[in-house]
């Protein structure tokens, strides 16, 4: 993951299953040093959206109802932005 895409952004994969979305995400050491905690983010979002989620700072996942995709993206953006901006304060 350290050499894929932009090192300043985590990578997310969303797979649509019947009635559910399976989300997988990966970060890198650089992002974790700058405040990223994907496990906490996935757990918090999944709980809000009646799903299951969790993992580690650098790798995590969640399963949520399919109709909650846009809510997931909105909340995810808020949480990740907040996590990464705390390090800069």
C-alpha positions as CSV (number, residue, x, y, z in Angstrom):
1,X,0.0,0.0,0.0
2,X,2.9,2.3,0.6
3,X,3.6,2.6,-3.2
4,X,0.0,2.6,-4.6
5,X,-1.6,5.8,-5.6
6,X,-1.3,8.9,-3.5
7,X,0.5,8.3,-0.1
8,X,-1.5,11.1,1.4
9,X,-4.9,9.4,0.9
10,X,-6.2,6.1,2.1
11,X,-7.6,3.6,-0.4
12,X,-11.2,2.4,-0.2
13,X,-12.9,-0.5,-2.0
14,X,-16.7,-0.8,-2.0
15,X,-18.2,-4.1,-3.2
16,X,-22.0,-4.3,-3.6
17,X,-23.6,-7.5,-2.4
18,X,-27.4,-8.2,-2.2
19,X,-28.6,-5.6,0.3
20,X,-25.1,-4.9,1.7
21,X,-22.0,-3.0,0.9
22,X,-18.6,-4.6,1.9
23,X,-16.0,-1.9,2.4
24,X,-12.3,-2.5,2.7
25,X,-9.7,0.2,3.4
26,X,-6.0,0.6,3.6
27,X,-3.7,3.3,4.7
28,X,0.1,3.5,5.2
29,X,2.6,4.4,7.9
30,X,2.8,8.0,6.8
31,X,-1.0,8.5,7.2
32,X,-1.0,6.7,10.6
33,X,1.8,9.0,11.8
34,X,-0.4,11.9,10.7
35,X,-3.5,10.8,12.7
36,X,-5.3,8.2,10.6
37,X,-7.1,5.4,12.4
38,X,-9.2,3.4,9.9
39,X,-10.3,0.9,12.5
40,X,-11.9,3.6,14.6
41,X,-13.5,5.2,11.6
42,X,-15.0,2.0,10.3
43,X,-16.4,1.0,13.7
44,X,-17.9,4.5,14.3
45,X,-19.5,4.7,10.8
46,X,-20.8,1.2,10.7
47,X,-22.4,1.6,14.2
48,X,-24.2,4.8,12.9
49,X,-25.4,3.0,9.8
50,X,-26.6,-0.2,11.4
51,X,-23.7,-2.3,10.2
52,X,-20.5,-3.9,11.5
53,X,-17.0,-2.6,11.2
54,X,-13.6,-2.2,12.7
55,X,-10.0,-3.2,12.3
56,X,-6.6,-1.6,12.7
57,X,-5.2,1.9,12.2
58,X,-3.8,1.0,8.8
59,X,-6.3,-1.6,7.6
60,X,-10.0,-2.0,8.3
61,X,-13.4,-2.8,6.9
62,X,-17.1,-2.6,7.3
63,X,-20.4,-4.1,6.2
64,X,-23.4,-1.7,5.9
65,X,-26.9,-1.7,4.3
66,X,-26.6,-1.0,0.6
67,X,-28.9,2.0,0.7
68,X,-26.5,3.8,3.1
69,X,-23.7,4.2,0.6
70,X,-23.9,8.0,0.3
71,X,-24.3,8.4,4.1
72,X,-21.1,6.3,4.4
73,X,-19.1,8.4,2.0
74,X,-20.3,11.7,3.7
75,X,-19.5,10.5,7.3
76,X,-16.2,8.9,6.1
77,X,-15.0,12.2,4.6
78,X,-15.8,14.0,7.8
79,X,-14.0,11.5,10.1
80,X,-10.9,11.1,7.9
81,X,-10.6,14.8,7.4
82,X,-10.9,15.4,11.1
83,X,-8.4,12.7,12.0
84,X,-5.7,14.0,9.6
85,X,-6.3,17.6,10.5
86,X,-5.7,17.0,14.2
87,X,-2.0,16.2,13.6
88,X,-1.5,19.6,11.9
89,X,-2.9,21.6,14.9
